[in-house]
Amino acid sequence: MVILQLISKNSPSYHPLGNILLDCRSVIEEFEAVPIKHIYREASQCADALANDVPFLAR
């Protein structure tokens, strides 16, 4: 959900991932319609497995 908020903000450049967020925004703008919505991990086993496999997100 945080990523959705960061991508939709006017200037995510202050964020450590600002350049990546800006890249995402410019790719999204290339499409006519891109629905972006939050899907809870429990509803997506694949996303949950990927999130659990990313070392820098581990707490």
Biopython code that builds the backbone (N, CA, C, O; Angstrom):
import numpy as np
from Bio.PDB.StructureBuilder import StructureBuilder

atoms = [
    (1, "MET", "N", (0.825, -1.182, 0.000)),
    (1, "MET", "CA", (0.000, 0.000, 0.000)),
    (1, "MET", "C", (0.877, 1.256, 0.000)),
    (1, "MET", "O", (0.519, 2.265, -0.607)),
    (2, "VAL", "N", (1.999, 1.192, 0.666)),
    (2, "VAL", "CA", (2.903, 2.342, 0.729)),
    (2, "VAL", "C", (3.421, 2.689, -0.655)),
    (2, "VAL", "O", (3.533, 3.865, -1.002)),
    (3, "ILE", "N", (3.738, 1.668, -1.449)),
    (3, "ILE", "CA", (4.238, 1.913, -2.802)),
    (3, "ILE", "C", (3.191, 2.646, -3.637)),
    (3, "ILE", "O", (3.526, 3.559, -4.391)),
    (4, "LEU", "N", (1.933, 2.252, -3.504)),
    (4, "LEU", "CA", (0.870, 2.943, -4.237)),
    (4, "LEU", "C", (0.832, 4.418, -3.877)),
    (4, "LEU", "O", (0.668, 5.272, -4.748)),
    (5, "GLN", "N", (0.983, 4.712, -2.609)),
    (5, "GLN", "CA", (0.975, 6.100, -2.159)),
    (5, "GLN", "C", (2.187, 6.853, -2.695)),
    (5, "GLN", "O", (2.069, 8.003, -3.118)),
    (6, "LEU", "N", (3.351, 6.206, -2.677)),
    (6, "LEU", "CA", (4.563, 6.872, -3.157)),
    (6, "LEU", "C", (4.521, 7.123, -4.666)),
    (6, "LEU", "O", (4.944, 8.181, -5.130)),
    (7, "ILE", "N", (4.016, 6.164, -5.424)),
    (7, "ILE", "CA", (3.937, 6.347, -6.879)),
    (7, "ILE", "C", (2.962, 7.462, -7.229)),
    (7, "ILE", "O", (3.188, 8.202, -8.186)),
    (8, "SER", "N", (1.894, 7.590, -6.476)),
    (8, "SER", "CA", (0.879, 8.588, -6.800)),
    (8, "SER", "C", (1.232, 9.989, -6.307)),
    (8, "SER", "O", (0.601, 10.956, -6.734)),
    (9, "LYS", "N", (2.212, 10.128, -5.429)),
    (9, "LYS", "CA", (2.605, 11.460, -4.959)),
    (9, "LYS", "C", (3.295, 12.221, -6.077)),
    (9, "LYS", "O", (3.846, 11.627, -7.004)),
    (10, "ASN", "N", (3.259, 13.538, -5.978)),
    (10, "ASN", "CA", (3.848, 14.371, -7.018)),
    (10, "ASN", "C", (5.360, 14.229, -7.102)),
    (10, "ASN", "O", (5.910, 14.197, -8.203)),
    (11, "SER", "N", (6.036, 14.145, -5.983)),
    (11, "SER", "CA", (7.494, 14.112, -6.019)),
    (11, "SER", "C", (8.048, 13.085, -5.041)),
    (11, "SER", "O", (8.313, 13.409, -3.883)),
    (12, "PRO", "N", (8.225, 11.852, -5.499)),
    (12, "PRO", "CA", (8.792, 10.840, -4.610)),
    (12, "PRO", "C", (10.317, 10.910, -4.551)),
    (12, "PRO", "O", (10.952, 10.012, -3.998)),
    (13, "SER", "N", (10.916, 11.971, -5.116)),
    (13, "SER", "CA", (12.371, 12.045, -5.217)),
    (13, "SER", "C", (13.054, 12.110, -3.852)),
    (13, "SER", "O", (14.230, 11.761, -3.746)),
    (14, "TYR", "N", (12.356, 12.543, -2.813)),
    (14, "TYR", "CA", (12.938, 12.588, -1.475)),
    (14, "TYR", "C", (13.144, 11.190, -0.902)),
    (14, "TYR", "O", (13.946, 11.001, 0.013)),
    (15, "HIS", "N", (12.427, 10.221, -1.433)),
    (15, "HIS", "CA", (12.469, 8.856, -0.917)),
    (15, "HIS", "C", (13.724, 8.148, -1.421)),
    (15, "HIS", "O", (14.173, 8.421, -2.534)),
    (16, "PRO", "N", (14.306, 7.234, -0.617)),
    (16, "PRO", "CA", (15.498, 6.497, -1.071)),
    (16, "PRO", "C", (15.279, 5.738, -2.385)),
    (16, "PRO", "O", (16.232, 5.503, -3.128)),
    (17, "LEU", "N", (14.046, 5.359, -2.671)),
    (17, "LEU", "CA", (13.728, 4.661, -3.918)),
    (17, "LEU", "C", (13.103, 5.606, -4.943)),
    (17, "LEU", "O", (12.431, 5.161, -5.874)),
    (18, "GLY", "N", (13.324, 6.900, -4.772)),
    (18, "GLY", "CA", (12.690, 7.907, -5.621)),
    (18, "GLY", "C", (12.909, 7.688, -7.100)),
    (18, "GLY", "O", (11.967, 7.810, -7.881)),
    (19, "ASN", "N", (14.138, 7.363, -7.512)),
    (19, "ASN", "CA", (14.404, 7.158, -8.939)),
    (19, "ASN", "C", (13.628, 5.976, -9.488)),
    (19, "ASN", "O", (13.122, 6.032, -10.609)),
    (20, "ILE", "N", (13.530, 4.916, -8.718)),
    (20, "ILE", "CA", (12.767, 3.740, -9.159)),
    (20, "ILE", "C", (11.287, 4.087, -9.249)),
    (20, "ILE", "O", (10.606, 3.677, -10.189)),
    (21, "LEU", "N", (10.792, 4.838, -8.276)),
    (21, "LEU", "CA", (9.385, 5.239, -8.297)),
    (21, "LEU", "C", (9.086, 6.112, -9.513)),
    (21, "LEU", "O", (8.045, 5.956, -10.152)),
    (22, "LEU", "N", (9.994, 7.025, -9.832)),
    (22, "LEU", "CA", (9.802, 7.870, -11.011)),
    (22, "LEU", "C", (9.842, 7.039, -12.295)),
    (22, "LEU", "O", (9.082, 7.302, -13.228)),
    (23, "ASP", "N", (10.720, 6.043, -12.345)),
    (23, "ASP", "CA", (10.759, 5.142, -13.496)),
    (23, "ASP", "C", (9.442, 4.385, -13.632)),
    (23, "ASP", "O", (8.908, 4.242, -14.732)),
    (24, "CYS", "N", (8.927, 3.903, -12.507)),
    (24, "CYS", "CA", (7.637, 3.191, -12.531)),
    (24, "CYS", "C", (6.538, 4.099, -13.058)),
    (24, "CYS", "O", (5.716, 3.690, -13.879)),
    (25, "ARG", "N", (6.534, 5.331, -12.577)),
    (25, "ARG", "CA", (5.506, 6.271, -13.008)),
    (25, "ARG", "C", (5.597, 6.532, -14.512)),
    (25, "ARG", "O", (4.569, 6.600, -15.186)),
    (26, "SER", "N", (6.813, 6.678, -15.049)),
    (26, "SER", "CA", (6.920, 6.951, -16.476)),
    (26, "SER", "C", (6.532, 5.736, -17.314)),
    (26, "SER", "O", (6.000, 5.899, -18.412)),
    (27, "VAL", "N", (6.786, 4.519, -16.822)),
    (27, "VAL", "CA", (6.331, 3.317, -17.545)),
    (27, "VAL", "C", (4.806, 3.251, -17.520)),
    (27, "VAL", "O", (4.177, 2.942, -18.531)),
    (28, "ILE", "N", (4.222, 3.538, -16.376)),
    (28, "ILE", "CA", (2.766, 3.515, -16.240)),
    (28, "ILE", "C", (2.116, 4.513, -17.189)),
    (28, "ILE", "O", (1.065, 4.235, -17.765)),
    (29, "GLU", "N", (2.748, 5.681, -17.350)),
    (29, "GLU", "CA", (2.182, 6.721, -18.219)),
    (29, "GLU", "C", (2.191, 6.322, -19.693)),
    (29, "GLU", "O", (1.471, 6.915, -20.496)),
    (30, "GLU", "N", (2.991, 5.331, -20.054)),
    (30, "GLU", "CA", (3.041, 4.858, -21.443)),
    (30, "GLU", "C", (1.783, 4.081, -21.837)),
    (30, "GLU", "O", (1.492, 3.928, -23.024)),
    (31, "PHE", "N", (1.059, 3.605, -20.868)),
    (31, "PHE", "CA", (-0.145, 2.818, -21.135)),
    (31, "PHE", "C", (-1.383, 3.706, -21.071)),
    (31, "PHE", "O", (-1.411, 4.718, -20.370)),
    (32, "GLU", "N", (-2.397, 3.303, -21.814)),
    (32, "GLU", "CA", (-3.632, 4.079, -21.834)),
    (32, "GLU", "C", (-4.351, 4.021, -20.485)),
    (32, "GLU", "O", (-4.816, 5.040, -19.975)),
    (33, "ALA", "N", (-4.432, 2.839, -19.926)),
    (33, "ALA", "CA", (-5.104, 2.677, -18.633)),
    (33, "ALA", "C", (-4.390, 1.578, -17.850)),
    (33, "ALA", "O", (-4.265, 0.445, -18.314)),
    (34, "VAL", "N", (-3.936, 1.929, -16.680)),
    (34, "VAL", "CA", (-3.263, 0.957, -15.818)),
    (34, "VAL", "C", (-3.909, 1.018, -14.441)),
    (34, "VAL", "O", (-3.677, 1.955, -13.677)),
    (35, "PRO", "N", (-4.716, 0.018, -14.134)),
    (35, "PRO", "CA", (-5.295, 0.005, -12.787)),
    (35, "PRO", "C", (-4.249, -0.492, -11.790)),
    (35, "PRO", "O", (-3.721, -1.596, -11.926)),
    (36, "ILE", "N", (-3.965, 0.316, -10.812)),
    (36, "ILE", "CA", (-3.016, -0.074, -9.767)),
    (36, "ILE", "C", (-3.795, -0.113, -8.464)),
    (36, "ILE", "O", (-4.409, 0.870, -8.049)),
    (37, "LYS", "N", (-3.753, -1.269, -7.836)),
    (37, "LYS", "CA", (-4.489, -1.398, -6.589)),
    (37, "LYS", "C", (-3.724, -2.307, -5.636)),
    (37, "LYS", "O", (-2.910, -3.131, -6.053)),
    (38, "HIS", "N", (-3.996, -2.143, -4.389)),
    (38, "HIS", "CA", (-3.356, -2.943, -3.354)),
    (38, "HIS", "C", (-4.040, -4.300, -3.258)),
    (38, "HIS", "O", (-5.267, -4.393, -3.234)),
    (39, "ILE", "N", (-3.232, -5.341, -3.203)),
    (39, "ILE", "CA", (-3.750, -6.691, -2.975)),
    (39, "ILE", "C", (-3.025, -7.243, -1.753)),
    (39, "ILE", "O", (-1.796, -7.307, -1.729)),
    (40, "TYR", "N", (-3.777, -7.632, -0.758)),
    (40, "TYR", "CA", (-3.179, -8.134, 0.471)),
    (40, "TYR", "C", (-2.397, -9.405, 0.211)),
    (40, "TYR", "O", (-2.788, -10.226, -0.619)),
    (41, "ARG", "N", (-1.298, -9.565, 0.917)),
    (41, "ARG", "CA", (-0.435, -10.734, 0.741)),
    (41, "ARG", "C", (-1.198, -12.046, 0.876)),
    (41, "ARG", "O", (-0.944, -13.008, 0.152)),
    (42, "GLU", "N", (-2.113, -12.065, 1.792)),
    (42, "GLU", "CA", (-2.879, -13.284, 2.015)),
    (42, "GLU", "C", (-3.649, -13.699, 0.758)),
    (42, "GLU", "O", (-3.937, -14.879, 0.559)),
    (43, "ALA", "N", (-3.974, -12.730, -0.077)),
    (43, "ALA", "CA", (-4.731, -13.008, -1.300)),
    (43, "ALA", "C", (-3.825, -13.379, -2.464)),
    (43, "ALA", "O", (-4.304, -13.824, -3.508)),
    (44, "SER", "N", (-2.531, -13.202, -2.295)),
    (44, "SER", "CA", (-1.608, -13.488, -3.387)),
    (44, "SER", "C", (-0.421, -14.277, -2.865)),
    (44, "SER", "O", (0.525, -13.699, -2.330)),
    (45, "GLN", "N", (-0.463, -15.577, -3.013)),
    (45, "GLN", "CA", (0.613, -16.430, -2.505)),
    (45, "GLN", "C", (1.931, -16.138, -3.206)),
    (45, "GLN", "O", (2.990, -16.224, -2.583)),
    (46, "CYS", "N", (1.889, -15.800, -4.477)),
    (46, "CYS", "CA", (3.105, -15.497, -5.223)),
    (46, "CYS", "C", (3.761, -14.224, -4.677)),
    (46, "CYS", "O", (4.966, -14.208, -4.429)),
    (47, "ALA", "N", (2.989, -13.177, -4.493)),
    (47, "ALA", "CA", (3.536, -11.930, -3.952)),
    (47, "ALA", "C", (4.069, -12.146, -2.546)),
    (47, "ALA", "O", (5.103, -11.587, -2.179)),
    (48, "ASP", "N", (3.377, -12.943, -1.766)),
    (48, "ASP", "CA", (3.825, -13.237, -0.405)),
    (48, "ASP", "C", (5.172, -13.963, -0.428)),
    (48, "ASP", "O", (6.066, -13.640, 0.354)),
    (49, "ALA", "N", (5.315, -14.940, -1.321)),
    (49, "ALA", "CA", (6.576, -15.683, -1.418)),
    (49, "ALA", "C", (7.702, -14.760, -1.857)),
    (49, "ALA", "O", (8.810, -14.846, -1.327)),
    (50, "LEU", "N", (7.439, -13.879, -2.817)),
    (50, "LEU", "CA", (8.466, -12.934, -3.265)),
    (50, "LEU", "C", (8.845, -11.958, -2.160)),
    (50, "LEU", "O", (10.027, -11.685, -1.950)),
    (51, "ALA", "N", (7.861, -11.437, -1.460)),
    (51, "ALA", "CA", (8.153, -10.492, -0.381)),
    (51, "ALA", "C", (8.968, -11.136, 0.736)),
    (51, "ALA", "O", (9.826, -10.490, 1.337)),
    (52, "ASN", "N", (8.702, -12.385, 1.005)),
    (52, "ASN", "CA", (9.446, -13.072, 2.045)),
    (52, "ASN", "C", (10.852, -13.432, 1.596)),
    (52, "ASN", "O", (11.700, -13.756, 2.428)),
    (53, "ASP", "N", (11.114, -13.382, 0.293)),
    (53, "ASP", "CA", (12.406, -13.774, -0.255)),
    (53, "ASP", "C", (13.340, -12.586, -0.474)),
    (53, "ASP", "O", (14.504, -12.780, -0.825)),
    (54, "VAL", "N", (12.857, -11.371, -0.276)),
    (54, "VAL", "CA", (13.674, -10.178, -0.503)),
    (54, "VAL", "C", (14.404, -9.838, 0.794)),
    (54, "VAL", "O", (13.769, -9.465, 1.780)),
    (55, "PRO", "N", (15.746, -9.965, 0.803)),
    (55, "PRO", "CA", (16.507, -9.797, 2.051)),
    (55, "PRO", "C", (16.390, -8.408, 2.678)),
    (55, "PRO", "O", (16.315, -8.309, 3.903)),
    (56, "PHE", "N", (16.372, -7.325, 1.880)),
    (56, "PHE", "CA", (16.367, -6.003, 2.486)),
    (56, "PHE", "C", (15.015, -5.616, 3.063)),
    (56, "PHE", "O", (14.915, -4.603, 3.756)),
    (57, "LEU", "N", (13.971, -6.397, 2.795)),
    (57, "LEU", "CA", (12.671, -6.136, 3.402)),
    (57, "LEU", "C", (12.480, -6.902, 4.708)),
    (57, "LEU", "O", (11.543, -6.629, 5.458)),
    (58, "ALA", "N", (13.357, -7.846, 4.978)),
    (58, "ALA", "CA", (13.234, -8.649, 6.200)),
    (58, "ALA", "C", (13.463, -7.759, 7.417)),
    (58, "ALA", "O", (14.323, -6.879, 7.406)),
    (59, "ARG", "N", (12.703, -7.996, 8.434)),
    (59, "ARG", "CA", (12.850, -7.194, 9.659)),
    (59, "ARG", "C", (13.326, -8.061, 10.774)),
    (59, "ARG", "O", (13.514, -7.581, 11.892)),
]
sb = StructureBuilder()
sb.init_structure("model")
sb.init_model(0)
sb.init_chain("A")
sb.init_seg("    ")
for serial, (resi, resn, name, xyz) in enumerate(atoms, 1):
    if name == "N":
        sb.init_residue(resn, " ", resi, " ")
    sb.init_atom(name, np.array(xyz, "f"), 0.0, 1.0, " ", f" {name:<3s}", serial, name[0])
structure = sb.get_structure()
